Amino acid sequence: MKYNVDQGLCIGCGMCESLKPEVFKMNDEGKAEAYGEGEAQEAVESCPAAAISPQEGEEKAVGGKYVCPICGYVYDPEVGDPDNGIAPGTNFADLPEEWVCPLCGVPKDTFTAE
Ligand code: SF4
């Protein structure tokens, strides 16, 4: 995932850089720039100026399926997990950190790509 920082909105608080230094850094003007790639939803939500947004097109690319190592449940991003509030079209990488396997309850980070 790549991100854009709106330089007109950024107030230079440095929050995004401290949360995700591999994705954001502060420039000479004291504003944040997105220079790397990674999952940075937390920074998007924490930015007090709402200056960070996913780069156009990135959000819409539907990623692959992921498999639960315990019960074999397959997360399909085209289907999502509507019973648990996850809309169809939600990529596995964009699931909330607290999301768990809807069948057996193991954490998201134990899943593997199909
Ligand atoms: S969190 Fe938002 S306002 Fe703060 S430096 Fe990053 S982009 Fe700018």
Backbone and ligand atoms as CSV (ligand in chain L), in Angstrom:
chain,resi,resn,atom,element,x,y,z
A,1,MET,N,N,0.848,-1.201,0.000
A,1,MET,CA,C,0.000,0.000,0.000
A,1,MET,C,C,0.880,1.246,0.000
A,2,LYS,N,N,0.534,2.190,-0.869
A,2,LYS,CA,C,1.225,3.482,-0.899
A,2,LYS,C,C,0.248,4.560,-0.445
A,3,TYR,N,N,0.811,5.640,0.063
A,3,TYR,CA,C,-0.037,6.694,0.617
A,3,TYR,C,C,0.373,8.052,0.060
A,4,ASN,N,N,-0.566,8.986,0.139
A,4,ASN,CA,C,-0.284,10.385,-0.196
A,4,ASN,C,C,-0.465,11.218,1.061
A,5,VAL,N,N,0.388,12.226,1.212
A,5,VAL,CA,C,0.193,13.204,2.281
A,5,VAL,C,C,-0.146,14.538,1.624
A,6,ASP,N,N,-1.290,15.097,1.977
A,6,ASP,CA,C,-1.684,16.411,1.465
A,6,ASP,C,C,-0.867,17.466,2.212
A,7,GLN,N,N,0.079,18.079,1.484
A,7,GLN,CA,C,0.999,19.031,2.119
A,7,GLN,C,C,0.268,20.275,2.641
A,8,GLY,N,N,-0.872,20.571,2.039
A,8,GLY,CA,C,-1.648,21.734,2.491
A,8,GLY,C,C,-2.347,21.480,3.814
A,9,LEU,N,N,-2.623,20.225,4.095
A,9,LEU,CA,C,-3.336,19.887,5.330
A,9,LEU,C,C,-2.395,19.525,6.473
A,10,CYS,N,N,-1.258,18.909,6.140
A,10,CYS,CA,C,-0.329,18.427,7.174
A,10,CYS,C,C,0.113,19.569,8.087
A,11,ILE,N,N,0.018,19.327,9.397
A,11,ILE,CA,C,0.435,20.354,10.358
A,11,ILE,C,C,1.793,20.031,10.975
A,12,GLY,N,N,2.428,18.962,10.457
A,12,GLY,CA,C,3.786,18.655,10.877
A,12,GLY,C,C,3.919,18.127,12.288
A,13,CYS,N,N,2.912,17.423,12.760
A,13,CYS,CA,C,2.966,16.939,14.144
A,13,CYS,C,C,3.928,15.764,14.324
A,14,GLY,N,N,4.237,15.067,13.232
A,14,GLY,CA,C,5.191,13.965,13.301
A,14,GLY,C,C,4.606,12.633,13.732
A,15,MET,N,N,3.310,12.589,13.954
A,15,MET,CA,C,2.666,11.352,14.415
A,15,MET,C,C,2.879,10.199,13.437
A,16,CYS,N,N,2.682,10.470,12.147
A,16,CYS,CA,C,2.779,9.384,11.165
A,16,CYS,C,C,4.201,8.829,11.122
A,17,GLU,N,N,5.204,9.702,11.221
A,17,GLU,CA,C,6.586,9.235,11.180
A,17,GLU,C,C,6.898,8.380,12.403
A,18,SER,N,N,6.384,8.773,13.578
A,18,SER,CA,C,6.681,7.957,14.751
A,18,SER,C,C,5.934,6.629,14.731
A,19,LEU,N,N,4.744,6.606,14.112
A,19,LEU,CA,C,4.009,5.337,14.030
A,19,LEU,C,C,4.590,4.426,12.954
A,20,LYS,N,N,4.933,4.992,11.803
A,20,LYS,CA,C,5.372,4.188,10.648
A,20,LYS,C,C,6.569,4.832,9.972
A,21,PRO,N,N,7.750,4.804,10.618
A,21,PRO,CA,C,8.919,5.464,10.019
A,21,PRO,C,C,9.359,4.842,8.702
A,22,GLU,N,N,8.908,3.593,8.435
A,22,GLU,CA,C,9.282,2.967,7.165
A,22,GLU,C,C,8.422,3.474,6.002
A,23,VAL,N,N,7.371,4.216,6.320
A,23,VAL,CA,C,6.479,4.722,5.274
A,23,VAL,C,C,6.536,6.253,5.188
A,24,PHE,N,N,6.642,6.936,6.354
A,24,PHE,CA,C,6.578,8.403,6.363
A,24,PHE,C,C,7.865,9.002,6.917
A,25,LYS,N,N,8.258,10.143,6.379
A,25,LYS,CA,C,9.345,10.915,6.974
A,25,LYS,C,C,9.034,12.388,6.841
A,26,MET,N,N,9.618,13.167,7.729
A,26,MET,CA,C,9.384,14.607,7.704
A,26,MET,C,C,10.373,15.242,6.720
A,27,ASN,N,N,9.895,16.209,5.920
A,27,ASN,CA,C,10.784,16.868,4.964
A,27,ASN,C,C,11.335,18.182,5.534
A,28,ASP,N,N,12.101,18.891,4.714
A,28,ASP,CA,C,12.759,20.111,5.190
A,28,ASP,C,C,11.769,21.207,5.574
A,29,GLU,N,N,10.555,21.127,5.017
A,29,GLU,CA,C,9.527,22.130,5.365
A,29,GLU,C,C,8.772,21.754,6.636
A,30,GLY,N,N,9.159,20.627,7.246
A,30,GLY,CA,C,8.473,20.204,8.466
A,30,GLY,C,C,7.142,19.531,8.205
A,31,LYS,N,N,6.948,19.068,6.960
A,31,LYS,CA,C,5.725,18.342,6.598
A,31,LYS,C,C,6.095,16.878,6.347
A,32,ALA,N,N,5.070,16.036,6.503
A,32,ALA,CA,C,5.325,14.612,6.269
A,32,ALA,C,C,5.267,14.289,4.783
A,33,GLU,N,N,6.076,13.289,4.380
A,33,GLU,CA,C,6.005,12.757,3.026
A,33,GLU,C,C,5.926,11.241,3.132
A,34,ALA,N,N,5.163,10.641,2.243
A,34,ALA,CA,C,5.102,9.187,2.182
A,34,ALA,C,C,6.147,8.736,1.172
A,35,TYR,N,N,7.173,8.036,1.632
A,35,TYR,CA,C,8.247,7.631,0.718
A,35,TYR,C,C,8.334,6.116,0.582
A,36,GLY,N,N,7.648,5.402,1.452
A,36,GLY,CA,C,7.753,3.945,1.409
A,36,GLY,C,C,6.391,3.303,1.248
A,37,GLU,N,N,6.415,1.979,1.274
A,37,GLU,CA,C,5.165,1.228,1.172
A,37,GLU,C,C,4.964,0.405,2.421
A,38,GLY,N,N,3.721,0.169,2.764
A,38,GLY,CA,C,3.434,-0.659,3.922
A,38,GLY,C,C,1.999,-0.450,4.346
A,39,GLU,N,N,1.609,-1.181,5.358
A,39,GLU,CA,C,0.249,-1.046,5.881
A,39,GLU,C,C,0.281,0.060,6.932
A,40,ALA,N,N,-0.394,1.151,6.692
A,40,ALA,CA,C,-0.291,2.301,7.589
A,40,ALA,C,C,-1.663,2.859,7.936
A,41,GLN,N,N,-2.647,1.980,8.038
A,41,GLN,CA,C,-4.004,2.434,8.354
A,41,GLN,C,C,-4.046,3.173,9.689
A,42,GLU,N,N,-3.229,2.705,10.652
A,42,GLU,CA,C,-3.213,3.347,11.973
A,42,GLU,C,C,-2.785,4.811,11.846
A,43,ALA,N,N,-1.790,5.066,10.993
A,43,ALA,CA,C,-1.340,6.450,10.798
A,43,ALA,C,C,-2.425,7.272,10.117
A,44,VAL,N,N,-3.124,6.665,9.141
A,44,VAL,CA,C,-4.217,7.372,8.465
A,44,VAL,C,C,-5.251,7.818,9.498
A,45,GLU,N,N,-5.592,6.893,10.406
A,45,GLU,CA,C,-6.631,7.195,11.395
A,45,GLU,C,C,-6.137,8.134,12.495
A,46,SER,N,N,-4.827,8.141,12.756
A,46,SER,CA,C,-4.289,8.956,13.855
A,46,SER,C,C,-3.947,10.373,13.435
A,47,CYS,N,N,-3.804,10.602,12.142
A,47,CYS,CA,C,-3.404,11.944,11.690
A,47,CYS,C,C,-4.451,12.975,12.118
A,48,PRO,N,N,-4.060,13.961,12.921
A,48,PRO,CA,C,-5.033,14.941,13.423
A,48,PRO,C,C,-5.564,15.865,12.333
A,49,ALA,N,N,-4.854,15.925,11.188
A,49,ALA,CA,C,-5.271,16.824,10.113
A,49,ALA,C,C,-5.962,16.075,8.972
A,50,ALA,N,N,-6.137,14.764,9.124
A,50,ALA,CA,C,-6.718,13.932,8.060
A,50,ALA,C,C,-6.009,14.186,6.731
A,51,ALA,N,N,-4.671,14.259,6.797
A,51,ALA,CA,C,-3.892,14.610,5.610
A,51,ALA,C,C,-3.419,13.396,4.822
A,52,ILE,N,N,-3.591,12.201,5.378
A,52,ILE,CA,C,-3.051,11.002,4.728
A,52,ILE,C,C,-4.179,10.221,4.055
A,53,SER,N,N,-3.932,9.820,2.818
A,53,SER,CA,C,-4.930,8.990,2.133
A,53,SER,C,C,-4.214,7.931,1.317
A,54,PRO,N,N,-4.858,6.778,1.123
A,54,PRO,CA,C,-4.257,5.750,0.274
A,54,PRO,C,C,-4.150,6.280,-1.148
A,55,GLN,N,N,-3.086,5.863,-1.846
A,55,GLN,CA,C,-2.910,6.353,-3.211
A,55,GLN,C,C,-4.014,5.817,-4.111
A,56,GLU,N,N,-4.439,6.668,-5.016
A,56,GLU,CA,C,-5.537,6.337,-5.946
A,56,GLU,C,C,-5.292,4.985,-6.596
A,57,GLY,N,N,-6.317,4.160,-6.599
A,57,GLY,CA,C,-6.205,2.884,-7.283
A,57,GLY,C,C,-5.768,1.755,-6.375
A,58,GLU,N,N,-4.949,2.066,-5.357
A,58,GLU,CA,C,-4.430,1.024,-4.480
A,58,GLU,C,C,-5.560,0.312,-3.753
A,59,GLU,N,N,-6.518,1.094,-3.299
A,59,GLU,CA,C,-7.597,0.541,-2.499
A,59,GLU,C,C,-8.446,-0.457,-3.276
A,60,LYS,N,N,-8.567,-0.199,-4.575
A,60,LYS,CA,C,-9.513,-0.979,-5.357
A,60,LYS,C,C,-8.928,-2.293,-5.855
A,61,ALA,N,N,-7.612,-2.416,-5.839
A,61,ALA,CA,C,-7.012,-3.658,-6.295
A,61,ALA,C,C,-7.339,-4.756,-5.286
A,62,VAL,N,N,-8.028,-5.775,-5.757
A,62,VAL,CA,C,-8.420,-6.850,-4.848
A,62,VAL,C,C,-7.285,-7.862,-4.776
A,63,GLY,N,N,-6.860,-8.133,-3.555
A,63,GLY,CA,C,-5.728,-9.024,-3.337
A,63,GLY,C,C,-6.146,-10.475,-3.285
A,64,GLY,N,N,-5.198,-11.308,-2.861
A,64,GLY,CA,C,-5.424,-12.745,-2.872
A,64,GLY,C,C,-6.168,-13.257,-1.649
A,65,LYS,N,N,-6.410,-14.570,-1.673
A,65,LYS,CA,C,-7.096,-15.231,-0.574
A,65,LYS,C,C,-6.080,-15.655,0.489
A,66,TYR,N,N,-6.557,-15.735,1.731
A,66,TYR,CA,C,-5.703,-16.166,2.834
A,66,TYR,C,C,-6.397,-17.302,3.589
A,67,VAL,N,N,-5.571,-18.227,4.099
A,67,VAL,CA,C,-6.106,-19.452,4.689
A,67,VAL,C,C,-5.791,-19.529,6.179
A,68,CYS,N,N,-6.796,-19.946,6.952
A,68,CYS,CA,C,-6.594,-20.167,8.388
A,68,CYS,C,C,-5.784,-21.452,8.586
A,69,PRO,N,N,-4.706,-21.398,9.366
A,69,PRO,CA,C,-3.859,-22.575,9.545
A,69,PRO,C,C,-4.504,-23.645,10.430
A,70,ILE,N,N,-5.528,-23.275,11.176
A,70,ILE,CA,C,-6.131,-24.234,12.107
A,70,ILE,C,C,-7.319,-24.956,11.484
A,71,CYS,N,N,-8.283,-24.184,10.951
A,71,CYS,CA,C,-9.520,-24.826,10.485
A,71,CYS,C,C,-9.662,-24.847,8.971
A,72,GLY,N,N,-8.768,-24.156,8.257
A,72,GLY,CA,C,-8.832,-24.192,6.802
A,72,GLY,C,C,-9.779,-23.178,6.186
A,73,TYR,N,N,-10.397,-22.330,7.032
A,73,TYR,CA,C,-11.260,-21.266,6.488
A,73,TYR,C,C,-10.449,-20.417,5.516
A,74,VAL,N,N,-11.072,-20.051,4.392
A,74,VAL,CA,C,-10.395,-19.222,3.397
A,74,VAL,C,C,-11.031,-17.833,3.393
A,75,TYR,N,N,-10.212,-16.811,3.660
A,75,TYR,CA,C,-10.704,-15.432,3.539
A,75,TYR,C,C,-10.589,-15.016,2.077
A,76,ASP,N,N,-11.739,-14.716,1.464
A,76,ASP,CA,C,-11.779,-14.282,0.064
A,76,ASP,C,C,-12.136,-12.803,0.054
A,77,PRO,N,N,-11.209,-11.919,-0.397
A,77,PRO,CA,C,-11.487,-10.476,-0.349
A,77,PRO,C,C,-12.688,-10.068,-1.187
A,78,GLU,N,N,-13.038,-10.871,-2.189
A,78,GLU,CA,C,-14.209,-10.517,-2.998
A,78,GLU,C,C,-15.505,-10.754,-2.226
A,79,VAL,N,N,-15.446,-11.622,-1.245
A,79,VAL,CA,C,-16.618,-11.938,-0.420
A,79,VAL,C,C,-16.608,-11.119,0.873
A,80,GLY,N,N,-15.400,-10.891,1.423
A,80,GLY,CA,C,-15.290,-10.219,2.723
A,80,GLY,C,C,-15.771,-11.130,3.839
A,81,ASP,N,N,-16.192,-10.530,4.927
A,81,ASP,CA,C,-16.713,-11.282,6.069
A,81,ASP,C,C,-17.900,-10.477,6.622
A,82,PRO,N,N,-18.994,-10.439,5.802
A,82,PRO,CA,C,-20.119,-9.543,6.152
A,82,PRO,C,C,-20.716,-9.817,7.530
A,83,ASP,N,N,-20.668,-11.082,7.992
A,83,ASP,CA,C,-21.227,-11.399,9.309
A,83,ASP,C,C,-20.486,-10.665,10.421
A,84,ASN,N,N,-19.238,-10.278,10.129
A,84,ASN,CA,C,-18.432,-9.588,11.134
A,84,ASN,C,C,-18.086,-8.161,10.703
A,85,GLY,N,N,-18.916,-7.616,9.828
A,85,GLY,CA,C,-18.775,-6.207,9.469
A,85,GLY,C,C,-17.709,-5.903,8.445
A,86,ILE,N,N,-17.209,-6.936,7.739
A,86,ILE,CA,C,-16.174,-6.704,6.725
A,86,ILE,C,C,-16.827,-6.744,5.340
A,87,ALA,N,N,-16.795,-5.618,4.649
A,87,ALA,CA,C,-17.482,-5.497,3.361
A,87,ALA,C,C,-16.755,-6.275,2.269
A,88,PRO,N,N,-17.510,-6.777,1.282
A,88,PRO,CA,C,-16.871,-7.382,0.107
A,88,PRO,C,C,-15.914,-6.378,-0.532
A,89,GLY,N,N,-14.772,-6.862,-1.034
A,89,GLY,CA,C,-13.782,-5.973,-1.634
A,89,GLY,C,C,-12.719,-5.525,-0.656
A,90,THR,N,N,-12.791,-6.003,0.596
A,90,THR,CA,C,-11.782,-5.638,1.592
A,90,THR,C,C,-10.602,-6.609,1.500
A,91,ASN,N,N,-9.431,-6.082,1.150
A,91,ASN,CA,C,-8.246,-6.935,1.072
A,91,ASN,C,C,-7.849,-7.449,2.451
A,92,PHE,N,N,-7.224,-8.619,2.456
A,92,PHE,CA,C,-6.793,-9.207,3.725
A,92,PHE,C,C,-5.913,-8.229,4.501
A,93,ALA,N,N,-5.017,-7.540,3.797
A,93,ALA,CA,C,-4.097,-6.607,4.463
A,93,ALA,C,C,-4.832,-5.448,5.131
A,94,ASP,N,N,-6.038,-5.159,4.663
A,94,ASP,CA,C,-6.786,-4.026,5.210
A,94,ASP,C,C,-7.758,-4.437,6.315
A,95,LEU,N,N,-7.799,-5.719,6.649
A,95,LEU,CA,C,-8.654,-6.140,7.762
A,95,LEU,C,C,-8.128,-5.516,9.049
A,96,PRO,N,N,-9.020,-5.200,9.994
A,96,PRO,CA,C,-8.548,-4.654,11.272
A,96,PRO,C,C,-7.632,-5.657,11.984
A,97,GLU,N,N,-6.676,-5.146,12.741
A,97,GLU,CA,C,-5.741,-6.029,13.448
A,97,GLU,C,C,-6.472,-6.993,14.377
A,98,GLU,N,N,-7.633,-6.565,14.902
A,98,GLU,CA,C,-8.344,-7.407,15.865
A,98,GLU,C,C,-9.232,-8.460,15.189
A,99,TRP,N,N,-9.270,-8.436,13.845
A,99,TRP,CA,C,-10.076,-9.422,13.142
A,99,TRP,C,C,-9.520,-10.819,13.415
A,100,VAL,N,N,-10.416,-11.777,13.627
A,100,VAL,CA,C,-9.997,-13.165,13.869
A,100,VAL,C,C,-10.764,-14.086,12.929
A,101,CYS,N,N,-10.271,-15.319,12.780
A,101,CYS,CA,C,-10.948,-16.310,11.943
A,101,CYS,C,C,-12.396,-16.458,12.427
A,102,PRO,N,N,-13.375,-16.268,11.525
A,102,PRO,CA,C,-14.773,-16.338,11.960
A,102,PRO,C,C,-15.218,-17.737,12.367
A,103,LEU,N,N,-14.446,-18.755,12.017
A,103,LEU,CA,C,-14.826,-20.122,12.378
A,103,LEU,C,C,-14.159,-20.590,13.673
A,104,CYS,N,N,-12.851,-20.326,13.810
A,104,CYS,CA,C,-12.173,-20.888,14.983
A,104,CYS,C,C,-11.520,-19.830,15.873
A,105,GLY,N,N,-11.500,-18.557,15.434
A,105,GLY,CA,C,-11.069,-17.482,16.330
A,105,GLY,C,C,-9.573,-17.241,16.433
A,106,VAL,N,N,-8.750,-17.857,15.543
A,106,VAL,CA,C,-7.310,-17.559,15.642
A,106,VAL,C,C,-7.031,-16.174,15.043
A,107,PRO,N,N,-5.949,-15.533,15.503
A,107,PRO,CA,C,-5.655,-14.163,15.060
A,107,PRO,C,C,-5.321,-14.086,13.570
A,108,LYS,N,N,-5.562,-12.905,13.038
A,108,LYS,CA,C,-5.296,-12.616,11.623
A,108,LYS,C,C,-3.850,-12.947,11.212
A,109,ASP,N,N,-2.894,-12.623,12.105
A,109,ASP,CA,C,-1.493,-12.745,11.696
A,109,ASP,C,C,-0.999,-14.182,11.571
A,110,THR,N,N,-1.862,-15.149,11.897
A,110,THR,CA,C,-1.464,-16.548,11.701
A,110,THR,C,C,-1.864,-17.056,10.317
A,111,PHE,N,N,-2.704,-16.299,9.601
A,111,PHE,CA,C,-3.160,-16.725,8.279
A,111,PHE,C,C,-1.984,-16.710,7.288
A,112,THR,N,N,-2.087,-17.556,6.271
A,112,THR,CA,C,-1.076,-17.553,5.220
A,112,THR,C,C,-1.749,-17.385,3.855
A,113,ALA,N,N,-0.990,-16.836,2.910
A,113,ALA,CA,C,-1.527,-16.648,1.555
A,113,ALA,C,C,-1.832,-17.997,0.929
A,114,GLU,N,N,-2.942,-18.045,0.172
A,114,GLU,CA,C,-3.328,-19.307,-0.444
A,114,GLU,C,C,-2.388,-19.647,-1.599
L,1,SF4,S1,S,0.251,12.746,11.228
L,1,SF4,FE1,FE,-0.742,14.056,9.683
L,1,SF4,S2,S,-0.408,16.152,10.368
L,1,SF4,FE2,FE,1.002,14.859,11.521
L,1,SF4,S3,S,2.902,14.910,10.315
L,1,SF4,FE3,FE,1.760,13.126,9.627
L,1,SF4,S4,S,0.570,13.870,7.874
L,1,SF4,FE4,FE,1.259,15.670,8.994
